Amino acid sequence: MAFFETDRPDWERDGADWPNRAASRFVESAGLRWHVQEFGPADAPVLLLLHGTGAATHSWRDLAPRLAQDFRVVAPDLPGHGFTDPLPAARLSLPGMAYAVASLLCTLGVVPALAAGHSAGAAVLARMCIDGSIDPRRLIAFNGALKPFPGPAAFLFPTMARVLFLNPVTPKFFAWTADRRAVQRLIDGTGSRLDAAGLDLYKRLFAKSGHVAGALGMMANWDLEALDRDLPRLRQHTVLVVGGEDKAILPETGFAVRDRLPDARVELMRGLGHLAHEEAPERVAELVLREARLAGVLATESAEP
């Protein structure tokens, strides 16, 4: 479709000072050119990180380097986001996204021991686990978007996103209006508080109509009803990390999801919003390391003599 030819982030221009640029490379897989960041020793257990809708690898800018001391961290830009090519319309769905990420992992030759995703990224990982394309020892969902919106919103929000997505003018309009104050309002609306550098990175992405089109396309084709029906088949131990101040996905949603999973628990992070991993990367890193030890992926720390 024509709107996929809109202004996309350019690596040489927009990525010149991208966070952790030295960890970046581009990989051809599933018919797409992917932007992937990799950290840590090649022989360490693999931790796969998937960002949420509207974000990119910058979302892990402070978390990934902390975890790289113990893991080989693999973090791609999802299709249509950041510097990764968009999926064709026929493949732009939750199963299509999950299949594309699984293909990327095959190309990279990595098998995740742990998988962690934020918001919609957690939904992609859950779909991959249910479909059998990955089998991590722990699945960690940071404010995971694992349930449909409640009530009429379950129909209205995807429908509105689809209408906006099909209008080629919409991404350009959003990009034109993505000034600092608009981005600040958007982030504040999630219950999170980011510093000036974090806000600038989102502003940089939202100013690109191609990135906006990728985010809208993801929302427009998201079928969380099917995922919700399949959640009881998610056999991996799942840790639902819930920001106590999250206004995008209300904290009680995490507890509702827990009750539908065969092996899950909630970790409440008080005082943090939807972007908890960006607000408090040190707290989130400690949680991930603890889960890795509990799962036997990392050795348990020896007691002090």
N, C-alpha and C positions, 0 to 999 in steps of 0.2 A: 504494500500500500504506500501511497505517496508520502504520508507523514513520517515513515521510517527514514526518509531522506532528509529530514530536518537536521538542524544543527546539533551534532553530537559532540560530547567532550572530546577534545583533541589531545593526544598524549604529549606531543611536543610542546603544545601551548599551555593547556590546562593542567597537564601532569608534570610540568617542569619542577614544581616544588611539592609534589604530592607526598603525603605522609608515607614514610618508609619506602621511598622510591627505589632504593637499592635492592629491596626484596622483590621487586616487580619483574614479571616477564610476560610475554604473550604466547599463547598456545592455540594451535588450530585443533578443534575437536567438534564433533557433531555438526559440522558445517558452519561453525562460528569461530571468530577470532576472540579468544578470552583474555581478559586481563586477570592475572593470578599473582598473588603475593605469597611467598614461601619464606618461613623463618625456621631457624633451629637446625640441629644436626640431622643429616639424611638418615641415620640409623635409629633415630628416636621414635617412640610411638607417635602415630599420626593423629593430629587433632584437626578436624575439618570445621571451619567456621563459615556460616552463611549469614549474610546481612539481611535486613528486612526491606520492604518496599520503599523505594525512594532514596535508599542509601547506597553505599558502595564500600570498598575496602577501607576507606578512611574511618569507618565506624569502629574498626578494631585498632586504630592507630596507637593507642596506649596499652591495650590489653594484649595484643599479639606478641610484642617484644617481651613482655613479662612471662608469657607462657612458653616462649621459645627456649628458655633455659632448660625445659624438661621435655618439650614436644617438638616434633616436626609439624609446624603449623601451616596449613594450606587454606588460603582464603581467596576465593575468586570474587570478581564482580559478577553478579547474576546477569543473565541475558537481558539486554536492553538497558542495563544500569551501568553507570560509570563508563568504563572504557571497553566493555564487552559488547559485541554485536547483538542486535535484537533477534529473537526467534521469529520465524515466519508465522503469520496469523494462524495457520492450521495447527501449529504446535504450541501456541500460546495458551497453556492451561497448566494447572498444577501437576498432573501426570507428565505433561510435555516438559515442564521445567525440571521435574525430578529425573526424567530420562536423560535430559541434556547434561545435568550435573553428574549423573552416574557415568555417562560417556566420557566426560572430562576426567573423572577419577581413573577410568581405565587407561586413558591416554597418558595421564601422569604416572600410572603404575603405582597408585597408593591405595591402601586399605585402611580406613579410619578406625582407630581403636576407641576414640571418643568423637562425638559429633555434637556441635553446639550451634544453635541458630537463634537469631533474634526475630521476633514477630513472624512475618511471613516466611522468613528463612527457616524457622522451626517447623512450619507446615511442610515445606519442601523436604526436610529431613525426615519428618514423620512418614510422609508418603513413600520415601525411599526405603525406610525400614519396613513398612508394611508390605511393600512390593518385593522386598528381598534383595535390593541392589546394594545395600550396606547392612552390616550387622555389628554396630559399635557396642562396646561394653557398657557405655552410658550414653543416653541421649539427654542433652541439656537444652531446655527451651527457656530463653530469656524473654519473658513477657510474650509467650508464644501465641500466635493467631491460629488457634486450633479449633475454634468453634465459629459457626455462623453468627452474624450479628443477631441480637435478640429481636423478636417481633417483626414488624413490617420492615425494619431496616435490613433484614436478611435479603429481602427482594429489592428494596429501593437503592441501597448503596451500590451493589454490583451493577444494577441497571443504569444508574446515573453515571457510573464510571464508564460503562460500555457506550453510552450516548456521547460522552465527552471524548472517548478514545476514537470513535468513528468520525469525529469532526476534525479534519486536519488543521483547523485554525486553533483548536483548543491548546495544544502543547505550546504553540507560539505565544498565545495570550498569557498562559501561566508563566512562561519564561520572561516575558516583558514586565510582568508585575512582581517578579521575585527580587524585591529590594531587601535591604537588611531588616527593616521593620516587619515586613511580611513574613520573612523566615523566622524572626524572633517570635512572632505571634504563633506561627505553626508549631515551633518547638515547645513554646510555653504551653500550648494546648495539649501536649502529651504528658504534662506533669513533670518534665525534666528541665534542668537548668544547665546550659552549656556555656563554656567560655567563648570569648570572641573568636578564637581560632576555629573552634568547632562550628560555630554559626557561619563563619566565612566559607567553610568547606561545603556546607549544605547550600548556601547561597550560590556558590560557584556551580554546583550541579543543577539546581533548580533554574538557573539562568539559561540552561541548554534545553531547547525544546525536544531534542532527541531523548534526553534522559527523562524528561517529564512524560513523553509518550511511552517510554518503557515502563514507568511506574503505573500509569493509567491502564496500559494494556494488561499488566499483571493483575490489577484489581478487577478489571472488566471480565477477565476470563477465569477468575478464581471460583472453584466449586467446593466450598467448605462443607456443604451438605454431605457430599460423598465421603470426604475425609472423616467427618463426624461419625458417619455410620460405621466406618472401618476402624475407628480408634480402639475398640476392644481387641482388635487383632495385633495391636502394637505390643510385642512381647519384650522389647528391650526395657531395662530399668530406666525410667524417665524421671528427671528432676525438673520440676516446673518452678523456675525462678520468677518470683512475682515482685515487682516494684510496688511498694505500699502506696505510692502517690501516682501510680499510672492512671492517666485519664483516657488513654486510647483503648486499652484493654483492661477493664476493671479488675481489681485483684480477685474478686469473688469468682471470676471466670476460671482462674487457675485451679481453685478448689473444686469447681464443677467438673473440669476436665479430669482432675485426679480421680474422682469417684467413678469415672468411666474406663479408666485404664487398669489393666491387670496388675501392674507393678510400677507404682509411681508415688511420689511425695512432693509436697510443696515446700520451697524455701522462700520465706518472706523477707524481702530486703526493705526495711523501713526507711522512710525518708527519701526514696529514689523513685523516679518516674519511669516512663516507657523506655528511655534510653539509659537505663541503669548502668550498662556496661561501659558507656562513655562517661557518665558522671563519676563513677567510682570504680575504675578499672582494677585498683589494687584489691578491693573487697571481692570483686567478681573473680579475679585470678586466684585468690585464696580458696574460693568455693570450688573452682574447677580442679585445682590441685588436690583438694580434699576428696572430691569425687573420684579422681583418677586413682588415688591410693585405696579408697574403699573398693573400687572395682578391680584392684590388682593390676592395673595398667602401669602404675608407678610403685616403686618399693615404699613401704611404710617407713616413715622417719624413725630412726632408732631413738630410744629414750636416753635422756642425759644420764651419765654415770652418777 
